[in-house]
Amino acid sequence: MNVLSLFDGMSCGQQALVRAGINYDKYYASEIDKYAIKVTMANFPDTTQLGSVVDVNGYDLPKIDLLMGGS
């Protein structure tokens, strides 16, 4: 399962997936706050950071099975 998280923050969505025992193959995160990104990468180093949500091009990503976002 491929996950795309918009406005990812410190990846609380990814934390919830792990705690719920939901497996995923790839996690893409759209976030611009450097401190939130630093926390995410410390906890989940395999996260693919995409930068700002305005620059995310869905055509450049594989099929996304779960889209989540927090604002």
C-alpha positions in Angstrom: 0.0 0.0 0.0 1.3 3.5 -0.9 0.4 6.4 1.4 0.4 10.1 0.6 0.2 12.4 3.6 -0.5 16.1 2.8 0.5 18.7 5.5 2.3 15.7 7.2 3.6 17.6 10.2 5.8 15.2 12.3 4.1 12.2 10.6 1.4 11.5 13.2 -0.5 9.6 10.4 2.4 7.3 10.0 2.6 6.8 13.7 -1.1 5.9 13.8 -0.6 3.3 10.9 2.3 1.7 12.8 0.3 1.6 16.1 -2.7 0.1 14.4 -0.6 -2.6 12.8 -1.4 -1.4 9.2 1.4 -2.3 6.9 2.4 0.0 4.0 5.1 -0.2 1.3 5.9 3.5 0.7 5.0 6.7 2.6 5.1 10.0 0.8 5.0 13.2 2.9 4.3 16.7 1.9 5.6 19.1 4.6 7.6 22.3 4.6 8.4 22.8 8.3 12.0 21.9 8.7 11.6 20.9 12.4 8.6 18.6 11.6 10.6 17.0 8.8 13.5 16.5 11.1 11.3 14.6 13.6 9.8 12.5 10.8 13.1 11.5 9.4 14.5 10.6 12.8 11.5 8.3 13.5 10.8 7.1 9.9 13.9 7.5 7.8 12.3 5.7 4.7 9.8 8.5 4.3 9.9 10.2 0.9 9.7 14.0 1.5 7.9 15.8 -1.3 8.1 19.4 -0.1 5.3 21.9 -0.4 1.8 20.6 -1.2 1.5 23.1 -4.1 4.4 21.3 -5.8 3.1 17.8 -5.5 2.3 16.3 -8.9 0.2 13.2 -8.5 1.2 12.1 -12.0 4.8 11.7 -10.8 3.8 9.3 -8.0 2.8 5.7 -8.2 -0.8 4.7 -7.4 -1.7 6.1 -4.0 -3.9 3.7 -1.9 -4.4 6.0 1.1 -4.5 9.8 1.0 -4.5 11.6 4.4 -3.9 15.1 5.5 -3.9 17.4 8.4 -4.1 21.2 8.3 
